[in-house]
Amino acid sequence: MTFTTAKDLTHEEKNALTELRAGVMWAQPFFSHLLLDQCNLVPSRDIPYAATDGKNIYLNPAKFAEWDLQQRLYVLCHEICHVMWEHCEQAYTMRDGIFGPNGMLPVDLELVNKVQDWTINAFLDECKIGKHPKEGHFNPRIKGGESWVGIYAEEYAKAQQNSGKGHNQQPGNGLPPLSGQGSDPPPNPGGFDNHLPPGAGEPGKTPAQAVQERKDNQSAMAQAINQALQVAKARGKVPDAIQRLVDALLEPKVDWKDKLATLVTKTIGGGNYDWKSPDPIMLIFADPVYTPRRAGIGVGTVVVAVDTSGSVGQREMNIMGGAMAGIFEQAMPETAHVVFCDAKVHGVHELDDPTDIDAVQVVREAVGGGGTMFSPVFDKLDELNIIPDCLVYLTDGYGSAPQHAPTYPVVWAITPGGSNSCPWGDTVELEV
């Protein structure tokens, strides 16, 4: 997929692009700053109207010459929003399936493009930015700033019900590859832009490399968004919708692995230290620092309960296995038990070496597939007289919990798309 920069611009096309650049700088300082700081604006005749790959914004100069300035402003700000919200990167990373309330959903790329456009256009309309052209996806039920993933799950379920197909398709069925190697831009029927694979406009760069670059430069985008807000405030042009957007985007986000480790540490401590043996890492400096070495055992007993009900698929199980490894690495328990349970307990495994990551592969032996009840795990521990320093329950959260909390700490680790209504214990949301 190649995009040639249009250099043979007509007088009308040059004027249209010049007016656009001046118009966005004068009327929309927030978007102007993001355009100059985080985007590349490229005129190209290789796309129908407009397109972006998460970095480069392509505009068809002939089409833009037909639209009036307010329409051009609208479309350009639309593309900047795709970059700001990482829509291209998200579509690529979710290409194998999207988590919905009832589990993994197949990816309908055209629907992904449509709901992403809905959220952006609703946001632009709330901000009263420009004037949308007759082309484009609009849904009056959508509010600006809504999660496109949640909307996708709802719309996909509606489409399946209307067609009578149910939810038996596998993720990714019928999708064109998001490799960036095709000869034509991906389709977006009814829309005025094409959502390209990340890095599609940079020869030799794979989508995975472009996604990783975006992750590595998260702080640069956050800084640009904050600076854009300050520029707009200085000009007195900050709609309430933009202020809410910036507050949401710049709200500190804690990695779920760090939060899970923090909760485990809070409930059972971070492990013991041996003052008889100094930490060798701290002795390599010219002025050695004598600190205690981390002891081999942190706490006595940790129990990890694994939800194996029918609503938990293989991908959720993989996430649970990774979370389990982190729990044992953080807690360094002397004894560790893994309990598999759907509506009843299917096994209690004691790990010989809980600090050995290979032992976590016991999750592959999970048995279940029925309904969901959490009480049997706590009943089984009472029966076996196991009183853990901490119990971590890995689940999608769709089940009934005991009315009263046990005497030991409990952390509910909820898989993506899950929901926990238990009134007691700590909660952390796992992510892919």
C-alpha positions in Angstrom: 0.0 0.0 0.0 1.7 3.1 -1.2 0.6 6.8 -1.2 2.1 9.2 -3.6 2.3 12.9 -2.5 0.3 14.9 -5.0 2.7 17.6 -6.4 0.6 18.6 -9.5 -1.9 20.7 -7.5 -4.2 23.0 -9.4 -4.7 26.6 -8.4 -8.1 25.7 -6.7 -6.5 22.7 -4.9 -3.7 24.8 -3.6 -6.1 27.5 -2.3 -8.3 24.9 -0.7 -5.4 23.4 1.3 -3.9 26.8 2.2 -7.3 28.0 3.5 -7.6 24.8 5.5 -4.2 25.2 7.2 -5.0 28.8 8.0 -8.5 28.0 9.1 -7.5 25.3 11.6 -4.8 27.5 13.1 -7.2 30.4 13.5 -10.4 28.7 14.5 -9.2 25.4 16.1 -6.0 26.0 18.0 -6.4 22.7 20.0 -6.4 20.6 16.8 -3.9 22.8 15.1 -1.3 22.1 17.8 -1.9 18.4 17.6 -1.6 18.5 13.8 1.7 20.3 13.8 3.1 18.3 16.7 1.9 14.7 16.1 0.7 14.4 12.5 2.0 14.6 9.0 -0.4 16.2 6.5 0.0 14.7 3.0 -2.1 15.6 -0.1 -2.6 12.4 -2.2 -4.8 11.3 -5.0 -4.4 7.6 -3.9 -7.4 7.8 -1.5 -11.0 8.7 -2.2 -11.4 11.6 0.3 -9.3 11.3 3.4 -7.4 8.7 5.4 -5.0 8.1 8.3 -2.6 5.4 9.5 -2.4 6.9 13.0 0.4 9.3 12.1 0.0 10.4 8.5 -3.2 12.2 7.4 -3.9 12.0 3.7 -6.3 14.4 2.0 -7.4 14.1 -1.6 -6.9 17.7 -2.9 -9.5 17.4 -5.7 -12.2 16.4 -3.3 -11.2 19.0 -0.7 -11.5 21.7 -3.4 -15.2 20.7 -3.8 -16.0 21.1 0.0 -16.4 24.5 1.6 -13.9 25.5 4.4 -16.2 24.4 7.3 -16.5 21.0 5.8 -12.8 20.7 5.3 -12.2 21.8 8.9 -14.6 19.1 10.1 -12.9 16.3 8.1 -9.4 17.3 9.1 -10.3 17.5 12.8 -11.9 14.1 12.4 -8.6 12.6 11.2 -6.7 14.3 14.0 -9.1 12.6 16.4 -8.3 9.2 15.0 -4.7 9.9 15.7 -5.3 11.2 19.2 -7.6 8.3 20.1 -5.2 5.7 18.6 -8.1 4.1 16.5 -5.8 2.6 13.9 -3.6 1.0 16.5 -6.5 -0.3 18.5 -8.2 -1.8 15.4 -4.9 -3.6 14.6 -4.3 -5.0 18.1 -7.9 -6.2 18.3 -7.9 -7.8 14.8 -8.3 -11.4 16.3 -11.3 -10.5 18.3 -13.0 -7.9 20.5 -14.1 -8.6 24.1 -17.8 -8.0 24.7 -20.0 -8.6 27.7 -20.7 -12.2 26.7 -17.1 -13.1 25.6 -15.0 -12.7 22.5 -16.6 -11.2 19.4 -15.5 -11.7 15.8 -14.2 -8.5 14.1 -16.3 -6.9 11.4 -13.9 -4.3 10.1 -16.5 -2.2 8.4 -18.5 -2.0 11.7 -15.3 -1.1 13.6 -14.7 1.8 11.2 -18.3 2.9 11.4 -18.5 3.0 15.2 -15.2 4.7 15.5 -16.5 7.4 13.1 -19.7 7.7 15.2 -17.8 8.5 18.4 -15.6 11.1 16.7 -18.4 12.8 14.7 -20.6 13.0 17.8 -17.6 14.7 19.6 -17.0 17.2 16.8 -20.7 18.1 16.7 -20.8 18.6 20.5 -17.8 20.9 20.1 -19.5 22.7 17.2 -16.5 22.3 15.0 -17.0 23.0 11.3 -19.8 21.5 9.3 -20.0 17.8 8.5 -20.3 16.9 4.8 -23.1 14.8 3.4 -20.7 11.8 3.4 -19.8 10.2 6.7 -21.2 8.0 9.6 -23.5 9.7 12.1 -25.6 8.3 14.9 -27.6 10.7 17.0 -27.8 8.1 19.9 -24.0 8.3 20.4 -22.3 10.8 22.7 -18.9 12.2 22.1 -16.2 10.4 24.0 -18.0 7.0 24.3 -15.9 3.9 24.0 -16.2 2.6 20.5 -15.5 -1.0 21.8 -18.7 -0.9 23.9 -20.7 0.4 21.0 -19.3 -2.2 18.7 -20.4 -5.0 21.1 -23.9 -3.6 21.1 -24.1 -3.1 17.4 -22.6 -6.5 16.6 -25.2 -8.2 18.9 -28.0 -6.4 17.1 -26.7 -7.4 13.7 -26.4 -11.0 14.8 -29.9 -11.1 16.2 -31.4 -9.5 13.1 -29.6 -12.1 10.9 -30.4 -15.0 13.3 -26.7 -16.1 13.3 -26.1 -15.9 17.1 -22.6 -15.8 18.4 -21.0 -18.9 17.0 -18.6 -17.3 14.6 -14.9 -17.4 15.3 -13.0 -14.1 15.7 -11.6 -12.7 12.5 -13.9 -14.5 10.1 -14.1 -13.0 6.7 -11.7 -10.1 7.4 -9.2 -8.7 5.0 -5.7 -8.9 6.4 -4.6 -5.8 8.4 -1.0 -6.1 7.1 -0.7 -2.9 5.2 0.4 -4.9 2.1 -2.8 -4.6 0.1 -3.0 -2.5 -3.0 -6.1 -0.5 -2.0 -7.2 1.3 1.2 -9.5 -0.7 3.4 -13.2 -0.1 2.8 -15.4 2.2 4.8 -18.7 2.3 2.9 -20.6 5.5 3.5 -17.7 7.2 5.3 -15.5 10.0 4.1 -12.2 8.4 5.3 -10.2 5.2 5.2 -8.8 3.8 8.4 -5.4 2.4 7.4 -3.3 -0.2 9.2 -0.7 1.5 11.5 2.4 2.5 9.6 0.8 1.9 6.2 2.2 5.2 4.8 5.8 4.3 5.8 7.5 1.8 3.4 9.2 -1.0 5.2 7.3 -0.5 8.5 5.0 -3.2 9.7 1.8 -2.5 11.7 3.3 -4.2 14.7 6.3 -1.9 14.6 4.1 1.2 14.3 2.0 0.1 17.2 5.1 -0.4 19.3 6.4 3.0 18.4 3.1 4.5 19.5 3.4 2.7 22.8 7.0 3.9 23.3 5.9 7.5 22.7 2.8 7.6 24.8 4.3 10.4 26.9 4.9 12.6 23.8 1.2 12.4 22.8 0.0 13.1 26.4 2.3 16.1 26.5 1.1 17.3 23.1 -2.5 17.0 24.2 -1.8 19.0 27.4 0.0 21.7 25.4 -2.8 21.8 22.9 -5.2 22.5 25.7 -3.1 25.3 27.1 -2.7 26.9 23.6 -6.5 26.7 23.2 -7.1 28.2 26.6 -4.8 31.1 25.8 -6.9 31.8 22.8 -10.1 31.4 24.8 -11.3 28.6 22.6 -11.9 25.5 24.7 -15.4 23.8 24.4 -16.5 21.9 27.4 -16.3 18.6 25.4 -12.6 19.2 24.7 -11.9 19.8 28.4 -13.7 16.6 29.3 -11.8 14.8 26.6 -8.4 16.0 27.9 -9.3 15.2 31.5 -10.2 11.6 30.4 -7.2 11.1 28.2 -4.7 12.5 30.7 -6.1 10.8 33.8 -3.3 8.7 35.2 -3.8 5.0 34.2 -2.2 2.3 36.3 -1.2 -0.9 34.6 -3.3 -3.7 35.8 -0.2 -5.9 36.5 1.1 -3.1 38.8 -2.3 -2.7 40.5 -2.6 -6.5 41.0 0.9 -6.6 42.5 0.1 -3.7 44.7 -3.1 -5.3 46.0 -1.3 -8.6 46.7 1.5 -6.8 48.5 -0.9 -4.7 50.5 -2.8 -7.7 51.7 0.1 -10.0 52.5 3.2 -7.9 52.4 6.1 -7.8 49.9 8.0 -10.8 51.2 10.8 -11.2 53.9 14.3 -9.9 53.8 17.5 -11.6 55.1 19.8 -9.1 56.9 22.5 -11.7 57.3 23.2 -11.7 53.5 23.6 -8.3 51.8 22.1 -7.7 48.4 25.0 -8.2 46.0 23.5 -5.8 43.4 24.0 -2.9 45.9 27.7 -3.9 46.5 29.0 -3.1 43.1 29.2 0.7 43.6 32.4 2.4 44.6 30.7 3.2 47.9 28.8 0.0 48.6 25.4 0.2 50.1 24.5 -2.6 52.5 20.9 -3.6 52.1 19.2 -7.0 52.9 18.8 -9.6 50.3 15.2 -10.6 49.4 14.4 -13.9 51.2 13.3 -16.9 49.1 9.9 -17.1 50.8 7.6 -14.2 51.1 4.4 -15.5 52.8 2.9 -18.7 53.9 -0.1 -19.6 51.7 -1.6 -18.1 48.6 -4.7 -19.5 46.8 -5.5 -18.7 43.2 -9.1 -19.6 42.2 -9.6 -19.9 38.4 -13.1 -19.5 36.9 -13.6 -22.3 34.4 -17.3 -21.6 33.6 -18.6 -21.7 30.1 -18.4 -17.9 29.7 -14.6 -18.0 30.0 -12.8 -18.7 26.7 -9.2 -19.7 25.9 -8.0 -16.2 25.6 -9.3 -15.3 29.1 -7.6 -18.5 30.4 -4.3 -17.3 28.8 -4.7 -13.9 30.5 -5.4 -15.7 33.8 -2.2 -17.8 33.4 -0.1 -14.7 33.0 -1.7 -13.1 36.0 -1.1 -16.2 38.1 2.6 -16.1 37.2 2.8 -12.5 38.4 1.0 -13.3 41.6 3.4 -16.0 42.6 6.4 -14.0 41.5 5.2 -11.1 43.7 4.1 -13.0 46.8 6.8 -15.7 46.8 4.5 -18.1 48.8 5.8 -21.1 50.7 2.6 -22.9 49.7 0.4 -22.2 46.7 -2.9 -23.8 45.7 -4.8 -23.4 42.4 -8.5 -24.2 42.5 -10.6 -24.7 39.4 -14.3 -24.0 39.7 -17.4 -23.2 37.6 -20.6 -24.1 39.5 -18.5 -26.6 41.6 -14.9 -27.2 42.4 -13.2 -29.5 39.8 -9.7 -29.7 41.4 -7.4 -28.3 44.0 -3.7 -28.4 42.9 -0.8 -27.7 45.3 2.2 -26.4 43.4 5.5 -27.9 44.5 7.5 -24.8 43.5 5.1 -21.8 43.2 8.0 -19.5 42.3 8.7 -21.7 39.2 6.8 -20.1 36.3 6.6 -23.5 34.6 4.3 -24.6 37.4 1.8 -22.1 36.3 1.1 -24.3 33.2 -1.3 -26.2 35.5 -3.9 -23.8 34.2 -3.9 -25.9 31.0 -5.5 -28.7 33.1 -8.5 -26.6 33.9 -11.8 -28.5 33.9 -15.3 -26.9 33.7 -17.6 -25.3 31.2 -20.7 -25.0 33.3 -22.4 -22.2 35.2 -20.7 -19.8 37.6 -20.7 -19.9 41.4 -18.0 -18.6 43.6 -19.1 -20.0 47.0 -17.8 -23.6 46.3 -14.2 -22.3 46.4 -14.6 -20.9 49.8 -16.5 -23.9 51.0 -13.7 -26.2 49.7 -11.0 -24.2 51.5 -13.0 -24.5 54.7 -13.4 -28.2 54.2 -9.6 -28.7 53.6 -8.8 -26.3 56.5 -6.8 -24.0 54.2 -6.6 -20.5 55.5 -4.6 -18.5 52.9 -2.8 -15.2 53.5 -4.6 -14.1 50.4 -7.0 -15.5 47.8 -7.0 -14.2 44.3 -10.1 -15.1 42.2 -9.5 -14.9 38.5 -12.9 -14.6 36.8 -15.1 -12.8 34.4 -17.2 -11.8 37.4 -20.5 -13.2 36.1 -21.5 -15.3 39.1 -22.9 -15.3 42.6 -20.5 -14.6 45.5 -21.0 -15.5 49.2 -23.0 -13.0 51.2 -20.2 -12.6 53.8 -16.5 -12.1 53.3 -14.1 -14.7 54.7 -11.6 -13.9 57.4 -8.7 -13.7 54.9 -8.2 -11.1 52.2 -9.7 -11.6 48.7 -8.7 -9.9 45.4 -11.2 -10.3 42.5 -9.2 -10.2 39.2 -11.7 -9.5 36.4 -11.0 -10.5 32.8 -11.7 -8.0 30.0 -15.4 -7.4 29.4 -16.2 -8.8 32.8 -18.2 -7.3 35.6 -17.9 -7.8 39.4 -20.8 -7.1 41.7 -19.3 -8.6 44.9 -19.7 -6.1 47.7 -16.5 -7.1 49.5 -12.8 -7.6 48.6 -10.5 -5.6 46.3 -11.0 -5.6 42.5 -8.6 -5.2 39.7 -9.5 -5.3 36.0 -7.2 -7.4 33.9 -6.3 -6.4 30.3 -5.0 -8.0 27.2 
